[in-house]
């Protein structure tokens, strides 16, 4: 998310070498997201990317995009406004997040096999017309499984964030910067939950240790009382 936020950010400066236009990838999908050796994600393949500066295109627009399943509704129906087209990346990002959620181990039950967006509806090779009918006319999106929202609170929040990414109205989609912030909040919540579980386990272990020590003291006291009773009994037997 940090990389997409950087791409969408326009940097203005008096020095030309410090300026950066807004860059819209326009072909964001899982195959164009690479992983480094430390599992850091990197966005690749900028063949159809466009630049925007002051709301104006910085060059020609290549209309050919290989994968139709990740195209936003306004791209599919031709109503896109290229002066504000960062939202097409956010739509595609929502589909990528859905793919991640579908394989999340926090969901209840067994983790299903990996599927592409709309693969369940149209298979691995949907036609352009099928995607248009599904996304533009019927306004459908890949389905959330019932157990996702009943699982971990973080997974439930992620589903809500995904819906903000792929909203039909481009202007209502979440920005990359807001998405990055929300993902950070999810990470903070996850860390807090882990800390709470760790603290609870530590408290339980501490209580168990205290209980063990206390039981040992009681055992010693009972042994002393038992020995005293034996001594008193023997004394009276020999009188």
C-alpha positions in Angstrom: 0.0 0.0 0.0 2.9 2.3 0.7 4.1 1.9 -2.9 0.7 2.7 -4.4 0.4 5.7 -2.1 3.7 7.0 -3.4 2.7 6.4 -7.0 -0.6 8.4 -6.6 1.1 11.2 -4.7 2.0 14.3 -6.7 5.2 16.0 -5.5 5.6 19.7 -6.3 8.8 21.5 -5.9 10.7 24.6 -7.3 13.4 22.2 -8.4 12.4 20.1 -11.4 14.5 17.1 -10.4 12.5 16.9 -7.1 9.0 16.9 -8.8 7.0 13.8 -9.4 3.6 13.6 -11.2 0.8 11.3 -10.0 1.4 7.9 -11.6 -1.6 5.7 -12.3 -0.6 2.1 -12.9 -3.8 1.0 -14.8 -2.8 -2.7 -14.8 -2.6 -3.6 -11.2 -3.1 -7.3 -10.5 -1.5 -10.0 -8.5 0.8 -11.1 -11.4 2.3 -7.5 -11.4 3.0 -7.5 -7.7 6.4 -9.1 -7.0 7.9 -10.2 -3.6 11.5 -9.6 -2.5 13.4 -12.1 -0.5 12.1 -10.5 2.7 8.5 -10.7 1.4 8.3 -7.0 0.7 5.8 -6.4 -2.1 6.8 -4.4 -5.2 4.6 -3.1 -8.0 5.9 -4.0 -11.5 5.0 -3.6 -15.2 4.3 0.0 -15.9 3.7 -0.5 -19.6 0.3 1.2 -19.7 0.9 3.6 -16.8 0.0 7.3 -17.2 1.2 10.4 -15.4 -0.9 13.2 -14.2 0.2 16.7 -13.3 -2.2 19.4 -12.2 -5.0 17.1 -13.3 -3.6 16.8 -16.9 -2.2 13.8 -18.7 1.6 13.9 -19.1 1.6 11.8 -22.3 -0.4 9.4 -24.5 -2.8 6.9 -23.1 -2.4 3.3 -24.2 -5.9 1.8 -24.1 -4.9 -1.9 -24.4 -4.9 -3.8 -21.1 -4.4 -7.5 -21.1 -6.6 -8.6 -18.1 -10.2 -7.4 -18.2 -11.1 -9.0 -14.9 -9.3 -6.2 -13.0 -10.7 -3.3 -15.0 -12.9 -0.8 -13.2 -16.5 -0.2 -14.3 -15.7 3.2 -15.8 -12.9 1.7 -17.9 -15.2 -1.1 -19.1 -18.0 1.2 -20.2 -15.7 4.0 -21.5 -16.8 6.7 -19.1 -13.4 7.1 -17.4 -12.2 10.6 -16.6 -8.5 10.5 -17.1 -8.0 13.7 -15.1 -9.0 11.7 -12.0 -8.2 8.1 -12.8 -6.3 7.0 -9.7 -9.6 5.3 -8.7 -9.0 2.6 -11.3 -6.0 1.4 -9.3 -8.1 1.4 -6.2 -10.7 -0.8 -7.8 -8.0 -3.3 -8.9 -6.4 -3.1 -5.4 -9.8 -4.2 -3.9 -9.7 -7.3 -6.0 -6.1 -8.0 -5.0 -7.1 -7.6 -1.3 -10.0 -10.0 -1.9 -7.5 -12.6 -3.2 -5.5 -12.2 0.0 -8.5 -12.4 2.2 -9.7 -15.6 0.5 -6.5 -17.3 1.6 -6.3 -15.8 5.0 -5.7 -18.4 7.8 -7.8 -16.4 10.2 -11.1 -17.5 8.6 -13.1 -20.2 10.2 -12.7 -23.7 8.8 -10.3 -24.9 6.1 -8.6 -22.3 3.8 -10.0 -22.8 0.3 -7.9 -23.2 -2.8 -6.7 -20.0 -4.5 -9.1 -18.5 -7.1 -8.8 -15.4 -9.3 -11.5 -12.7 -8.9 -14.7 -13.9 -10.8 -13.1 -17.3 -11.4 -16.0 -19.0 -9.5 -18.5 -17.3 -11.8 -16.7 -17.4 -15.2 -13.6 -19.7 -14.9 -10.0 -18.7 -15.6 -10.6 -17.1 -19.0 -13.8 -14.9 -18.9 -14.7 -12.9 -22.0 -14.7 -9.2 -22.1 -18.4 -9.2 -22.6 -19.0 -11.4 -19.5 -16.9 -9.1 -17.3 -18.8 -6.0 -18.6 -22.2 -7.6 -17.9 -21.1 -8.7 -14.4 -19.3 -5.6 -13.3 -21.0 -2.8 -15.1 -24.6 -3.9 -15.7 -25.2 -6.2 -12.7 -22.7 -4.4 -10.5 -21.4 -7.6 -9.0 -18.2 -8.2 -7.2 -16.4 -11.4 -6.0 -18.4 -12.8 -3.0 -17.3 -12.7 0.6 -17.7 -16.1 2.3 -20.0 -16.1 5.3 -17.2 -17.4 7.6 -14.9 -14.4 6.7 -17.1 -11.9 8.6 -17.6 -14.4 11.4 -13.9 -15.0 11.9 -11.2 -12.7 13.1 -12.3 -9.0 13.7 -9.3 -7.9 11.5 -10.6 -10.0 8.6 -14.1 -8.5 9.0 -12.6 -5.0 8.9 -10.6 -5.9 5.8 -13.8 -7.0 4.0 -15.3 -3.5 4.8 -12.2 -1.9 3.4 -12.3 -3.9 0.2 -15.9 -2.7 -0.4 -14.6 0.9 -0.2 -12.0 0.0 -2.8 -14.3 -1.4 -5.4 -17.3 0.9 -5.1 -19.1 1.3 -8.4 -18.9 5.1 -8.2 -15.3 6.0 -8.7 -15.6 9.1 -6.6 -16.6 7.1 -3.6 -13.6 4.8 -3.6 -11.1 5.1 -0.9 -7.8 6.8 -1.8 -4.4 5.0 -1.6 -3.3 7.1 1.3 -6.4 6.4 3.3 -6.1 2.7 2.5 -2.5 2.7 3.7 -3.6 4.3 6.9 -6.4 1.8 7.5 -4.1 -1.2 6.8 -1.7 0.3 9.4 -4.5 0.5 11.8 -5.4 -3.2 11.1 -1.7 -4.1 11.9 -1.8 -2.1 15.1 -5.0 -3.8 16.1 -3.4 -7.2 15.3 -0.4 -6.4 17.4 -2.5 -5.2 20.3 -4.5 -8.4 20.2 -1.3 -10.4 20.2 -0.1 -8.3 23.2 -3.3 -8.9 25.0 -3.1 -12.7 24.5 0.5 -12.6 25.6 -0.3 -10.6 28.7 -3.2 -12.9 29.5 -1.0 -16.0 29.1 1.7 -14.4 31.3 -0.9 -13.7 33.9 -2.3 -17.2 33.8 1.2 -18.7 34.0 2.0 -16.3 36.9 -1.2 -17.3 38.7 -0.4 -21.0 38.1 3.1 -20.4 39.6 1.7 -18.6 42.6 -0.9 -21.4 43.0 1.8 -24.1 42.8 3.9 -22.3 45.5 0.8 -21.9 47.7 -0.1 -25.6 47.3 3.5 -26.6 48.2 3.2 -24.5 51.4 -0.2 -26.1 52.2 1.3 -29.5 51.6 4.1 -28.9 54.1 1.7 -27.5 56.7 -0.5 -30.6 56.3 2.6 -32.9 56.7 3.6 -31.2 59.9 0.1 -31.4 61.3 0.0 -35.1 60.3 3.3 -35.8 62.0 2.1 -34.0 65.1 -1.0 -36.0 65.2 1.0 -39.3 64.9 3.3 -38.2 67.8 0.3 -37.3 70.0 -1.5 -40.6 69.2 1.7 -42.6 70.0 2.1 -40.7 73.3 -1.3 -41.5 74.5 -0.9 -45.2 73.5 2.1 -45.6 75.6 0.8 -43.8 78.7 
